[in-house]
Amino acid sequence: MTTVDEAWRQLTVRAREPVLEQLRRAARGEPVVPALYRWDKGMDPAAPAALPFLIALVREPDRPNREELLSALARLVGVGRQEAAERHAHGWAAAWREHRTAVEPLLDDPEPEVRRTALYLTERAAPLLARIPEESEPWFRAKQLIRLGEVADPADDAARALLTDTLHGADGPDAAAHRLAALWGLAALDAAEPERWADQWVAAVLDPAAPAVVERLWTEPDDDHPATLGREIIWTGRSLPLRLAAHLTVRLARAAAEAGRHELCEVALDAGWRPLLALPSVGPLWPATAGALLSSPAPEVRHRAAAALAVLGRAAVPYADALHALLDDTDSDECLDGSTADQARWALARIGDPRVLPDLVRRLTAVERENGRGFVRGDPRRPEPYDALLPLHEHAAVLRPQVARWAREGESHAWPDHHPGVRLLAAWDAPADDAKPPPPPDPEAAARGLLRIPPVRRSHEDPAPYLLGTRAVAALSWRGPLSAGARAAVEHALSLDRRLSWLSDYRAVLDDERLREVLRRALRGEAVTVPPLSHLEEVDFEVGH
């Protein structure tokens, strides 16, 4: 530690002691967890230099706060797998590549929590190929098979052989669980071909023996809750590539509904929600399935299907009558915000269905008259009234009196000095010249900033490339045809299969639609302005970037 560069030695984490002193205290056996990550700032610049010390600490089996240190390491690695980490902690990727093999021996650790975290940290197939044949605990072997598929190269013959041998060699009372784990691994291995294993995976999930075998074999020794097939589908789906997870869950939702397995249909809709929000390419996979599920006998399924169609927007047009039939459906899910009728109403509002316009504002603003409201930000939920109404400027003649009445009512969950109803009327009324934002000092350079948009959304993402870039393109569109450089930047942004938003709920879809429409119109040679975007809450500024 004493050889660490003096510049790094002086680094501190906010108001706490220098990182080097934290590591010294940890090395002396004190229960200290070096503070190398902050939820609002990201990775500390000292993290790359501290990494080998942190790994050395977690490898000590008798260290009293070992699990806390391991959790801190896992958090750093998770952030480090995102490009944004390099902005705050330059050199992290190289440091992790150099030292990551030092964590792999923990796959043999006697503590389940340590093995579980070590598996998450493992990024090479070799240690898994060596460990899986010797693994005696079924719950951990299943996780290793899935992880093997995630980290192995598709051309790795040894990894493919181990997974296929597990699939075809499964027999006896435990076969259903072994087949399912192997198929998950194979699907992850061939993630570039998401349909390749989908039918076999769905058949394995729908195997009547699967729920009981999964509970018996995959319940972890330190877990107070037995493993369930539904929970495994959701949690494993979160580790898979988003497009693969989308293909698997759409197929499962359809097959489970046909088989009358409504509990698995609900699970499929839950597991498919995050990919739907994150990837524009996933949208076309869902309309027909979600539309068919509107008539499900299970209220949990109807609720989620209506929520999916609300996010899909214009793709829900063919199902308008089925959605309208749900406006009296007051069934709700104890885990989700609102009722099925609320989601159906929003889906109809998204397509401008005139049947819901006369009483729309009062219905949407009911959330503000409730005594308390709880929801998980990224789950299906009722939209904020401002967000739902903002795109409906074409129906302002019907909605304006309702919005004005809402604005006069006063208190809302929005900032009190900027009532959302007032802001909404201003957004609808703004003439083109007033709506144009002031151009950046160098709009051509700012427009080329669209080329810096990362291919996937990152934690602590800087939204400047697409927000400032789109504003710059709008400013340039008033000067004439876009230059070749600006056109290339716009085409790059439009080609990305990600939302042009740092948000992680339904607002990401709404804002992505608006920004993409601006870019498409500018590319066609139209003079465009950037419309208002979704309502932001204080927490969005705290965790957005």
Secondary structure, DSSP 8 states (H G I E B T S, - for coil): -TTS-HHHHT-B-TTS-BHHHHHHHHHTT-------EETTTEE-TTHHHHHHHHHHHHT-TT-TTHHHHHHHHHHHHHHHTSTTHHHHSTTHHHHHHHHGGGTGGGGG-SSHHHHHHHHHH---HHHHHHHGGG---HHHHHHHHHHHHHHS-TT-HHHHHHHHHHHHH--STTHHHHHHHHHHHHHHHTTTSTTTTHHHHHHHHH-TTHHHHHHHHH--TT-SS---HHHHHHHHHHHS-HHHHHHHHHHHHHHHHHTT-HHHHHHHHHHHHHHHHH-GGGGGGSHHHHHHHTT-S-HHHHHHHHHHHHHHGGGGGGGHHHHHTTTT---B-TTSSSBHHHHHHHHHHHTT-GGGSTTHHHHHGGGGGSS-----TTSS----HHHHHGGGGGGHHHHHHHHHHHHHT---SS-TTS-HHHHHHHHHH--HHHHS----SSHHHHHHGGGG--SS--TT---HHHHHHHHHHHHHHTTSS--HHHHHHHHHHHH-SS-S-S--SHHHHHHHHHHHHHHHHHHTT------------HHHHHH--
